[in-house]
Structures are given as structure tokens and as C-alpha cells.
Amino acid sequence: GLPKFDVRIIPDHWHYLVTNASFSVTIQVRAKSHCDFHGNATFGITTVLGHRVPLSNLHPISCSQNRDFRVTLETIDLINNISQKGGMDKFKNGMLYIQAEISDKNGNREITLLDNIPFQDSSYSISFVATKPYFTPGTDFYSLISVTYPNGSAAVDVPINVSVRIKGENILTSSAAQLTDQIGELGFKFMVPWNAETIEITAIAGDENTGSEKIVKVVRKHHSASRRYLHISVPHVLLYPGYIITVNLTAISQYDLRDVHYFDYMVLGKGKVLDLRRVERVPETTFDIQITWDMIPYFRIVAYYVVDDKGKEEIVVDSQWVEVESLCDEKFQVNSALLPHQEGYGLELSIWSDNPAEVFVHAVDPRLKRLHTQDIITMRKVFEDLHSYEIDTSYGSGKDVLGVFSHSRLQPLSNLMPPLPEPAVHADLIHPIFNDSSMWTLSTVRGTNSFRLRSDIRPPRTWEIHVLGLLEEHGLCLAKDKLFSLDRGHFDDSTESKK
């Protein structure tokens, strides 16, 4: 049956910053009837092999109904315990856990475990996004840095120090310090000299007060046998269906390019060619693209020209990946409720979509969500996963002409191209859900669809519902999250938040 009372462990932070002097949690006891409670809390470390090793000290708890109790682990005590129990090597890459064992005067007992609290030497996670792995010499290069907190949320107004080291005939270095924007990102652009061979970008987020996180990316030169290049430039702004963007094409070489009269380009999205055209080369060659639903969540521009290099023709090519924001609220809507069912609860969904869709539903305890941020469904993570296997991992360009086409999933039929290698097949284990969460897969038709779902686990006191739709015409849509809380024996829809 359902527990007699509810015990919750809520840490002040969902990671242990080892530069802090202590780590504190709140123990909450919630019950319907009046009663005093007693018990203890234990801190420990889970090793990489899954073994839980408790630390020496127990923390007694004595509290009343619906009252909170604070428990604190001193960092110096943590260090001493690690030294006594085998040293740092034994616990390397381990996780902190907290266990609370609470009893009432009637002998009822509840044990709650909160584990997988990571140890961090910084408050931030930093990564390069929308950054090409290869550059075109003699043009500008754009890079975008994303900074998040350990729970996956955007780190706003965080100082970032960026240094760029360009190696070629000479070594050029430059640095600058700026703050992240309202979505935790920082974009910057710099010119690459003609003789550059490699670019090393170093970004450090944070400062001595919050701890810092460092990341380094090496970008290499796109190879062209004739040292002729093509550069695609697009505006770096948020795009939505209906917008129009202007694309610039620039042929670059220290040799004569007067015989290049045209550029050919194609626009690719969702595995098909959305546009294929030829544009005349002029001193500033541009063309416009109107953003459509077929371009969500991203599309790719591939452009090329052909030159005659001492009697041998060569294809000169570049590609550019472009992200498009979704307007899913107009195309995909979900209403949900949790209803009593036997000793548990059933999830009732009402899904409306303007065209058929495959729907994925994920239910999770919000407390566990913070410990498994890598497994929570978000548009950014879905987008990055799709990007990783559908169009390789490149945000544009390639090692050479073959690399540009293969990253774009194109196999050109031309005697100017070397043969493409046979694709390799890799088997990857996929873990779509974690313990104490549930996932369902549904199919819908156009209009309103109703479903009643059952879970094979006992729902927690709160349950957050994530619903992702893959619509035939409009692609990926993530509905507003729903948060349900258990109150007096049933679930109430209490809040909702929008991604």
C-alpha cells in the first residue's frame, strides 16, 4: 500500500562543489496524522562499481509533523573519512548519497535514499556548439559556447575568458572576456589569415569564487588541392518558420577565379532536397532562403563551384548547418491527469495534433530528474541526438571535398570525386529511461486522441510528465511539462512549465 508518511531529501545543490566548506540537505517529513518522528541520516559514497560506503558519522533526526530538519556534511569530515576508508583512488569518480531512516511512535518506518550526487570542482559545464571542425582560410570563423549548471539549466551572466591561438607561418594569439547571454551562450567571430593551419580555442567559464571550467577545441584547415575555397556565411540569429535569411557565397583563392561564373547550391532538410539552384557569381553573391516547417529543427546549405586547375577539374565546396526554432504550441498540445487506479495511479492523456504523430511520454520524479539530467527529454538534447546520427557530427565544412559531402549525407555522382568508403555499422546501447521513471510510446491521428496509461512502478509523491511528439509534417515538438503533486490521496495538476 501507500506509505504512512512521506520522507523527502532535498539538497541545497544537486552537486557537491568540493571547494565549499560543507554540503547541506533538508529532510522533510509529511504526514496526514499528528505524530513525532525520529531517526537518522547517513552520508556515504557510491563507488564506480556501485558499492555504497557509508561515512562514519550518523546524523540524528528528531522532528515534528510537517517540519523540516537540516543536516550538514562538513567537507573536512568527508576528506578524513575518505582517507580512513581507502584513500582517494578508491572513491575516484564516485557519487555522494544520503539515506534517511525515519520512524514514528507507532513503529512505522520509511527509508529514503538520494544518490548520484556528483562531485564537482566547478559550478559549470561548458561546451562548444554550432562550431565547425574545419575552417576556410582567409575568411571569418564563428564559434558558439554554451554554459550550463550541473542540473542542465542555462548559466546566465557567467564570465567567460576566450583565447584564440592561430598557428601557421606565424603564431597569432588573442583573448577577450565576456558574459553569457540569457540562454547561457556566448558567440564570437574572428578572421582567419590565409596561411593558418590550425586554430586552438580555449574557453574558461567562471572565476575563483565560483570555481572554473575549461574547454579546448582544435579546428583544422579544410584541404583543397588547388588552394581554392568557398565560404558560406549566414546570419547568426534565432530563426522561425516564415523568416527570410540572406546567404553570402564567397570564392577565395590567391589564384585567378575569373573562369568561375556560377555557384550551385542546395538546401537539405529531413533527408530530402528542399531547394536546388544556380546563382551567378558577382562581387557579392547572395541569395535568399525562406524558412519553412521542413527546416525544423535544422537544415543544411551545400554550395560548390568547379574550377579547371592546369587541365584538371576540381569541385570546391562548403556547407553550413542552420538551426530553426519551433512553434509547436500551434501544432501539438497535451492535457494530462493522474487518476487513482487500484493501489496506484493511472496517467490519462489528451493529445491534439494537426497531423499524425509518434508520441513519447516520460514520467519522472522531479527529484530524480535533477540527478539524471543527461536522460531528461529536452528539445536541445533531442536535437543534438538527431544531429549526431542523421547528419554526422559536423556543423559544416569537412576535412576535404569528400568530407563536406559525406557529412551532409550526399554521395555525388561525378568523375571529379574519389569513391566514398563503405559505411561502418556500430552497435550502441541506448538507455532511454532510468530507475523509478516510466516511458510509453503512442501513435496518434489528426485531431484529439485520448489514452489511459499504466505504470509498473509506484508513483512518487510528485510526478513530472514530459511528452515529445514527432509529427509527420512539422517534425519534433515538446509539449509543456506537467507537474502533479499528491494531496489527500489523489493527484492534482498543480503547475506547468514551458521549455
Beta strands, then each sheet from edge to edge (+ up, - down):
strand 1: 5-11
strand 2: 16-17
strand 3: 22-31
strand 4: 36-46
strand 5: 52-64
strand 6: 68-74
strand 7: 95-104
strand 8: 109-120
strand 9: 125-129
strand 10: 134-135
strand 11: 140-148
strand 12: 159-167
strand 13: 171-179
strand 14: 185-191
strand 15: 198-207
strand 16: 211-221
strand 17: 228-233
strand 18: 244-253
strand 19: 262-269
strand 20: 272-280
strand 21: 285-290
strand 22: 298-309
strand 23: 312-323
strand 24: 332-341
strand 25: 344-353
strand 26: 357-364
strand 27: 437-444
strand 28: 447-454
strand 29: 462-471
strand 30: 475-478
strand 31: 481-487
strand 32: 490-497
sheet 1: 1+ 3- 6+
sheet 2: 2+ 8+ 7- 4+ 5-
sheet 3: 9+ 11- 14+
sheet 4: 10+ 16+ 15- 12+ 13-
sheet 5: 17+ 18- 21+
sheet 6: 20+ 19- 22+ 23-
sheet 7: 24+ 25- 28+
sheet 8: 27+ 26- 29+ 30-
sheet 9: 27+ 26- 29+ 31- 32+
end
